[in-house]
């Protein structure tokens, strides 16, 4: 994943793609709970995953000299890869026993873990499936409320729920990097309200040309390299 926007001056993100690729590569694991009898709604899962990324970024263990800070710095110095896996029953209970943070939405539960090396996943996470995260919205999704930070998905791309969750997390992270300390504190204090919506086709060109944080996928899975997947529209970035 990469973006086409200059990050904030205090961002650990390296704008030089060569430097990112040369650095040791880490991944941020996210696990979504998908029970057979009660799967979460797709949009709620996307929004919960995005909030989980923000909660991890803002957690005191992730900054300064916190226990996860080194892993977070190493991860953000390279490409900010995220992988979403699914769990249910005993799988979910084993995942919950590992160090991490569980974020709960209206119907979704997502647990985010500190970054791990690409080939260094804990065995209870490595055995979880990536595929099978196809989710639906049983009810119509209302428009995003005015003033709420919104992660706009590319209407021309067809992504699985797991892929879209990772992309929404990328968008939330780029928005976080672009905010001032004051705006970050306000967003955190209010519980990271946000919406994830698919943009109207007619609105997409203006969104991508408006200078907002934009996610361009590296093309490892599902979609072509360089595809623009998400535009992060936070009022404080306008």
C-alpha positions in Angstrom: 0.0 0.0 0.0 1.2 3.5 -0.7 -0.3 7.0 -0.8 0.0 9.9 -3.2 -0.1 12.6 -0.5 2.8 14.1 1.4 2.5 12.9 5.0 2.6 15.2 8.1 6.0 16.4 9.1 6.0 14.3 12.3 4.8 11.1 10.4 7.0 8.1 10.6 5.9 7.2 7.1 8.8 7.2 4.6 7.7 9.0 1.3 10.5 7.3 -0.7 9.2 4.0 -2.0 12.7 2.6 -2.2 13.3 3.3 1.5 10.0 1.6 2.4 10.8 -1.5 0.4 14.3 -1.8 1.7 13.2 -1.7 5.3 12.2 -4.9 7.1 8.6 -5.6 6.3 6.0 -6.0 9.0 2.2 -6.5 8.9 -0.6 -5.3 11.2 -2.8 -8.3 11.9 -6.6 -7.8 12.3 -9.0 -10.6 13.1 -12.7 -10.2 12.5 -15.1 -12.4 14.4 -17.5 -14.2 12.0 -19.8 -16.7 13.7 -21.8 -18.8 11.3 -25.1 -18.0 12.9 -24.5 -14.3 13.4 -22.0 -12.7 10.9 -21.5 -9.0 11.2 -22.9 -6.5 8.7 -20.3 -5.6 6.0 -20.3 -1.8 6.6 -20.1 -2.2 10.3 -17.1 -4.6 9.9 -15.3 -2.0 7.7 -15.9 0.8 10.1 -14.9 -1.3 13.1 -11.7 -2.3 11.4 -10.9 1.3 10.6 -11.5 2.3 14.2 -9.3 -0.6 15.4 -6.4 0.7 13.5 -6.9 4.2 15.0 -7.2 2.7 18.5 -3.9 0.9 18.0 -2.1 4.0 16.7 -3.3 6.1 19.6 -2.8 3.5 22.4 -0.2 4.4 25.0 1.6 1.1 24.4 2.2 2.1 20.7 4.0 5.4 21.3 7.1 6.7 23.1 8.6 3.9 25.1 5.5 1.7 25.2 5.8 -2.1 24.9 4.5 -2.0 21.3 6.3 1.2 20.2 9.3 -0.4 18.5 7.1 -2.8 16.5 4.9 0.1 15.5 7.8 2.2 14.4 9.3 -0.7 12.4 6.0 -1.3 10.7 5.3 2.3 9.8 8.9 2.8 8.5 8.1 0.2 5.8 4.9 -0.3 3.8 1.9 -0.2 6.2 0.6 -3.7 5.4 -2.5 -5.0 7.0 -3.9 -8.5 6.8 -7.5 -9.3 7.9 -8.2 -12.9 9.0 -11.4 -14.4 10.3 -12.2 -16.4 13.4 -15.1 -18.0 15.2 -15.6 -20.1 18.3 -12.4 -21.5 19.8 -10.4 -19.7 17.2 -11.7 -16.3 18.4 -11.1 -17.2 22.0 -7.4 -18.1 21.3 -7.0 -14.9 19.3 -8.4 -12.9 22.3 -5.8 -14.5 24.6 -3.0 -12.9 22.6 -1.8 -9.3 23.3 -4.0 -6.9 21.3 -7.1 -4.7 21.4 -10.7 -5.7 20.6 -12.9 -3.0 19.1 -16.7 -3.6 19.0 -19.1 -2.1 16.6 -22.9 -2.5 16.3 -22.6 -6.1 15.1 -18.8 -6.5 14.5 -15.9 -7.4 16.7 -12.4 -6.8 15.4 -9.2 -7.5 17.3 -6.0 -5.7 16.3 -2.6 -6.9 17.2 0.8 -5.2 17.4 2.7 -5.6 14.1 4.6 -8.8 13.4 7.2 -9.7 10.7 5.7 -11.0 7.5 7.0 -14.5 8.3 6.6 -14.2 12.0 2.9 -14.6 12.8 1.9 -16.2 16.1 0.7 -19.7 15.3 -2.8 -19.0 16.6 -3.1 -16.2 14.1 -1.2 -17.8 11.2 -3.6 -20.7 11.1 -6.7 -18.4 10.6 -8.2 -18.1 7.2 -7.9 -15.0 5.1 -10.6 -16.1 2.6 -14.2 -16.3 3.5 -14.7 -12.7 4.6 -17.5 -12.0 2.2 -20.1 -10.1 4.2 -23.4 -8.4 3.3 -25.4 -5.5 4.7 -28.8 -6.9 5.6 -30.3 -3.4 5.7 -29.9 -0.3 3.5 -26.8 1.7 4.6 -27.8 5.3 5.4 -25.8 8.2 4.1 -22.9 9.3 6.2 -23.8 12.0 8.7 -22.6 15.5 7.9 -19.3 16.3 9.5 -18.4 12.7 10.3 -15.0 11.7 8.9 -15.7 9.5 6.0 -13.6 6.9 4.2 -14.8 6.8 0.6 -14.4 3.5 -1.3 -13.7 3.4 -5.0 -17.1 2.6 -6.7 -15.3 0.9 -9.6 -13.6 -1.8 -7.5 -15.0 -5.1 -6.3 -13.3 -6.0 -3.1 -14.0 -8.8 -0.6 -14.9 -7.6 2.9 -11.5 -8.5 4.2 -9.7 -6.6 1.5 -12.0 -3.6 2.0 -11.5 -3.7 5.8 -7.7 -3.5 5.3 -8.1 -0.6 2.8 -10.4 1.3 5.2 -7.7 0.8 7.9 -5.1 2.3 5.5 -7.4 5.3 4.9 -8.0 5.9 8.6 -4.2 5.7 9.2 -3.4 8.3 6.5 -6.1 10.6 7.9 -4.5 10.2 11.4 -1.1 11.0 10.0 -2.4 14.2 8.3 -4.1 15.6 11.4 -2.6 18.1 13.9 -2.1 17.0 17.5 -5.2 18.9 18.5 -7.4 17.3 15.9 -6.0 13.9 16.8 -6.8 14.5 20.5 -10.4 15.5 19.6 -11.0 12.5 17.4 -9.6 10.2 20.0 -11.6 11.8 22.8 -14.9 11.3 20.9 -14.2 7.6 20.2 -13.0 7.9 16.6 -16.4 8.4 14.9 -16.2 7.6 11.2 -18.2 6.2 8.3 -17.2 4.0 5.4 -19.2 4.5 2.3 -18.9 3.7 -1.4 -18.6 7.0 -3.3 -21.0 7.8 -6.0 -19.3 7.3 -9.4 -19.9 10.9 -10.4 -18.3 12.1 -7.1 -15.2 9.9 -7.3 -13.0 12.1 -9.6 -13.4 15.1 -7.5 -12.6 13.2 -4.3 -9.3 11.8 -5.8 -8.3 15.3 -7.1 -9.1 17.2 -3.9 -5.8 16.8 -2.1 -7.2 14.4 0.5 -5.2 11.3 1.8 -5.6 8.7 -0.9 -4.8 5.0 -0.7 -3.1 3.3 -3.7 -2.9 -0.4 -3.3 0.4 -2.3 -3.9 -1.5 -5.0 -5.8 -0.5 -8.0 -3.7 -4.1 -9.3 -3.7 -7.4 -8.9 -5.6 -6.8 -5.7 -7.4 -4.3 -4.2 -9.8 -1.2 -2.4 -8.5 -1.6 1.3 -8.1 -5.4 1.1 -7.9 -6.9 4.0 -5.8 -9.0 2.3 -3.2 -10.0 4.8 -0.5 -10.1 8.6 -0.1 -10.0 9.7 3.6 -12.3 12.8 4.0 -11.8 14.2 7.5 -13.2 17.8 8.1 -9.9 18.8 9.8 -8.0 18.0 6.6 -10.1 20.3 4.4 
